[in-house]
Amino acid sequence: MELHLPEAHSLKEKRAMIRPILDGSRRRFSVAAAEVGNQERWQRASLAMAVVSGSVGHAREVLAAVERFVWSFPEVEVLDCRMEWLDLDGAAS
C-alpha cells in the first residue's frame, strides 16, 4: 500500500500515524505487516502486509479486511493498493 500522510511534519509524526495501522493489522488480522519503503519521507509510506493461507479465498478475505481497516484512518490517504500472490501448489518442500 502506498500512503500519503498530509499532516505529518516529521518522521516522528509519520511513525506515530503508521504504527496504529501496522500494529492493528497484526493484532486484528494476524498478518505480517511492515513499512517497506519511503522510510525517510515525512508524508509518504509504503506498507506491506502478508498472509499465509490454505485457500486463495481466505487470503483474499483477510487482505480485503486489512485494506478496509487502513482506509478507516482519516489522517491517511491511500494512493495505491496492490495484491500479489505466491502460489506454491505443486512445489517441492
N, C-alpha and C positions, 0 to 999 in steps of 0.2 A: 504494500500500500504506500502510495506517495501522499504525504500530507503537507498542508500549508498551515502554519500557526501564526496568524497575523498579529496576535497580541504578545508574542514572545519577543522580548527585547534583549535577551542574553541567553547563553547556553543553559544557565541555571534555570531560568524561567521555562525554556523549552523542555528540559528534562522533567521539570515539575508537571508539565502538561502531558507528556507522553508516558510517564511512569504509571498513572492510574489505568491507562489503556493497556499497557503491557501486562501489568500485574493482574488486572481484572480479567483479561483474556486467558491468562494462565489458570487463574483460580476458577473462573466460571465455566470454561470450556475445555480444560485440560489439554491445551495446545502448547507447543513450544513457541515462544514469542521473543523477538529481539529487534533492536534498532540496527539496521544493516547498511545504512548509507546516510549521507548528508550529516554526519555526526558533528561537523564543525560549522554548520549553517544554522543560524538562530531560528529562522522561520520555516525551515523545511525539515521533514523527517521521512525516512524510508524505513518502513517496518515490514517484518516478515513473520508469518505465523505458519506453523506446520502441524499436521495431524497425521497419525498413522491409524489406519482402519482396515478391517477385513472386507469392507464394501465401499465402492465409489459413492454410492448414495449416501451413506452415513458421513463420509468425509465431506461431501458437498453440503450437507445439512449443517455440520459443525462450522465449516468455513463461512457459510452464509450467515449463521448466527453471529459469528465474530465480526463480520462486516457490518451487520446492523448495529452491533454494540459500538463499534468505532464511530459510525455515523451519529450515534446518540450524544456525542460530546460536542456541545455547541461552539466551543472555542477552537475546534479543529475543522478545517476544510479538506475533504477527501478529493484529491486531484486525480488519482488513478487507483484502480484496484484490479489486480490480475491474479488468476489462479493458474497454477501449473501442476501437472500430475506426473508422478513417477510410478509406473506400474511394474511390479516385479513378478507378475504371473509367469510361471514357467522358468524363472531364473534359478540357477543353482544356488543353494545356500552355503 
